[in-house]
Amino acid sequence: MEHIQQDFEGSSIELWEANHGIKRVIRGGCEYVVCENWERFQQQMADEKARARREYIAQQQAEAYMGG
């Protein structure tokens, strides 16, 4: 398990979790993944989904109008 944790530390997953209020807690040999603020997390996810949708639509429009 230690080598897996070392691969995780400093990864993009760890950064994403930190930016979204996700914490990992180890108790009694078990690892728990918890969200510090569920409402804030849900809003961040909605915002990211909307931004990704806008970027996708803009890309599709640019390809349609610019030919590629």
Phi and psi in degrees as GROMACS dihedral restraints (atoms count N, CA, C in turn):
[ dihedral_restraints ]
;  ai    aj    ak    al  type     phi  dphi    fc
    3     4     5     6     1   -62.3    20    10
    4     5     6     7     1   -40.5    20    10
    6     7     8     9     1   -66.9    20    10
    7     8     9    10     1   -32.2    20    10
    9    10    11    12     1   -66.5    20    10
   10    11    12    13     1   -44.1    20    10
   12    13    14    15     1   -62.1    20    10
   13    14    15    16     1   -39.6    20    10
   15    16    17    18     1   -64.5    20    10
   16    17    18    19     1   -38.0    20    10
   18    19    20    21     1   -67.1    20    10
   19    20    21    22     1   -31.8    20    10
   21    22    23    24     1   -74.4    20    10
   22    23    24    25     1   -38.6    20    10
   24    25    26    27     1   -63.3    20    10
   25    26    27    28     1   127.9    20    10
   27    28    29    30     1    81.8    20    10
   28    29    30    31     1     5.3    20    10
   30    31    32    33     1   -83.9    20    10
   31    32    33    34     1   171.0    20    10
   33    34    35    36     1   -66.2    20    10
   34    35    36    37     1   -27.8    20    10
   36    37    38    39     1   -65.8    20    10
   37    38    39    40     1   -46.3    20    10
   39    40    41    42     1   -61.4    20    10
   40    41    42    43     1   -41.2    20    10
   42    43    44    45     1   -64.2    20    10
   43    44    45    46     1   -44.4    20    10
   45    46    47    48     1   -60.7    20    10
   46    47    48    49     1   -45.4    20    10
   48    49    50    51     1   -61.6    20    10
   49    50    51    52     1   -43.0    20    10
   51    52    53    54     1   -62.5    20    10
   52    53    54    55     1   -40.0    20    10
   54    55    56    57     1   -72.2    20    10
   55    56    57    58     1   -16.6    20    10
   57    58    59    60     1  -112.9    20    10
   58    59    60    61     1    12.6    20    10
   60    61    62    63     1    72.1    20    10
   61    62    63    64     1    28.8    20    10
   63    64    65    66     1   -97.0    20    10
   64    65    66    67     1   130.8    20    10
   66    67    68    69     1  -122.0    20    10
   67    68    69    70     1   147.1    20    10
   69    70    71    72     1  -111.1    20    10
   70    71    72    73     1   129.7    20    10
   72    73    74    75     1  -126.8    20    10
   73    74    75    76     1   131.9    20    10
   75    76    77    78     1  -108.5    20    10
   76    77    78    79     1   121.5    20    10
   78    79    80    81     1  -136.8    20    10
   79    80    81    82     1   128.4    20    10
   81    82    83    84     1    58.7    20    10
   82    83    84    85     1    32.4    20    10
   84    85    86    87     1    82.0    20    10
   85    86    87    88     1     1.7    20    10
   87    88    89    90     1  -110.7    20    10
   88    89    90    91     1   141.6    20    10
   90    91    92    93     1  -101.6    20    10
   91    92    93    94     1   128.2    20    10
   93    94    95    96     1  -113.3    20    10
   94    95    96    97     1   137.7    20    10
   96    97    98    99     1  -111.0    20    10
   97    98    99   100     1   119.7    20    10
   99   100   101   102     1  -127.2    20    10
  100   101   102   103     1   153.7    20    10
  102   103   104   105     1  -105.2    20    10
  103   104   105   106     1   127.8    20    10
  105   106   107   108     1   -71.8    20    10
  106   107   108   109     1   -36.6    20    10
  108   109   110   111     1  -142.6    20    10
  109   110   111   112     1    98.8    20    10
  111   112   113   114     1   -62.4    20    10
  112   113   114   115     1   -42.3    20    10
  114   115   116   117     1   -63.7    20    10
  115   116   117   118     1   -43.7    20    10
  117   118   119   120     1   -63.4    20    10
  118   119   120   121     1   -42.2    20    10
  120   121   122   123     1   -60.7    20    10
  121   122   123   124     1   -46.1    20    10
  123   124   125   126     1   -61.0    20    10
  124   125   126   127     1   -40.1    20    10
  126   127   128   129     1   -66.4    20    10
  127   128   129   130     1   -41.3    20    10
  129   130   131   132     1   -60.8    20    10
  130   131   132   133     1   -42.5    20    10
  132   133   134   135     1   -64.4    20    10
  133   134   135   136     1   -42.0    20    10
  135   136   137   138     1   -63.8    20    10
  136   137   138   139     1   -42.5    20    10
  138   139   140   141     1   -63.4    20    10
  139   140   141   142     1   -44.0    20    10
  141   142   143   144     1   -66.1    20    10
  142   143   144   145     1   -38.7    20    10
  144   145   146   147     1   -65.2    20    10
  145   146   147   148     1   -43.8    20    10
  147   148   149   150     1   -64.0    20    10
  148   149   150   151     1   -41.6    20    10
  150   151   152   153     1   -63.8    20    10
  151   152   153   154     1   -43.5    20    10
  153   154   155   156     1   -62.9    20    10
  154   155   156   157     1   -38.6    20    10
  156   157   158   159     1   -64.0    20    10
  157   158   159   160     1   -45.1    20    10
  159   160   161   162     1   -62.0    20    10
  160   161   162   163     1   -42.3    20    10
  162   163   164   165     1   -64.3    20    10
  163   164   165   166     1   -39.9    20    10
  165   166   167   168     1   -64.9    20    10
  166   167   168   169     1   -45.3    20    10
  168   169   170   171     1   -62.7    20    10
  169   170   171   172     1   -43.2    20    10
  171   172   173   174     1   -61.3    20    10
  172   173   174   175     1   -41.0    20    10
  174   175   176   177     1   -64.5    20    10
  175   176   177   178     1   -44.9    20    10
  177   178   179   180     1   -63.0    20    10
  178   179   180   181     1   -41.3    20    10
  180   181   182   183     1   -65.5    20    10
  181   182   183   184     1   -42.3    20    10
  183   184   185   186     1   -62.9    20    10
  184   185   186   187     1   -42.2    20    10
  186   187   188   189     1   -65.4    20    10
  187   188   189   190     1   -38.8    20    10
  189   190   191   192     1   -68.2    20    10
  190   191   192   193     1   -41.9    20    10
  192   193   194   195     1   -83.1    20    10
  193   194   195   196     1   -30.0    20    10
  195   196   197   198     1   -96.9    20    10
  196   197   198   199     1    -6.8    20    10
  198   199   200   201     1    79.6    20    10
  199   200   201   202     1    25.1    20    10
